[in-house]
Amino acid sequence: HLAVNGETVGEVADAFNRYNQTRVAITSDAINRQKLVGYFRIDDPRAFADAVATSFGGSVENTSEGLTIVPRSK
């Protein structure tokens, strides 16, 4: 498990990428800089990506490299 207390989305995504073959990428600097508090299973990058997307107005796209969090278009 990964306990998060004030780290940015980008920092936590980097941690997930160190431990998983499924890569997590964020295309929005605004989402990337958001601070997180939570508890995540380090072996479940999809749950992390879904939580970030839901919390910060994004969506998750499956790509050949893994999961990409993108901002929702308005």
N, C-alpha and C positions, 0 to 999 in steps of 0.2 A: 504494500500500500504506500501511497504518497500523501503525506500531510502537507497542505499548502496554507500559508498564513501571510498573505500580503505580497507574494511573488507575482510577477506579471504573467499574462497568458503566454508570452513568448518564452519566458524562462521555464515555465512548466512544460510547454510543448517540447523544448529542448531536452528536458528530462525524459519525457515519454520517448523521444526519438533515440535516446541512448539505450533504452531497454527493449525496444520493439522493432520488428522488421517493417510494420506498417507505420509509415512516416506521417506526421501531422504538420501541415503547413498553414500559415495564416496570411491572407493576401491584404488585410487591412491593418495599417499602422495603428489606427484607433483601437481596434480590438486587441492587437498585439500588446499594447501598453496598459490594458486594463489590469487591475489588481484582483487577485483571486484569494478566496478563503474556502477551504474544503478538504475533502478526503477522497482520494481517487484510487482505484485499483490500477497499479502501474502496468498490469498486463491487459488493460482494456482501453486502448486509445480511442475507440469509437465512443465509449461513454463519456470520456473527457471532451472530445470534439463536440458531441451533441450538447453537453452541459454548457460549454462556452458559447456555442451558437445560440442556444436558447436564452442565455443570460445577457448576451450583448448584441442581439439583433442580427444574427448571421444565419447561415445555413451551411450544411456540410455536403461537399461534393466528393464522390469517389473518383480518384484519378489512378493512372497507372503507377504512380509513386506512392499512393496511400490515400490520405484524407486531407482535403483542403477546406478550411473554414473561410467563407467569403461573406461580405456584408450583403444583407438583403437589399435588392433594388427597390427604390421607392416609387 
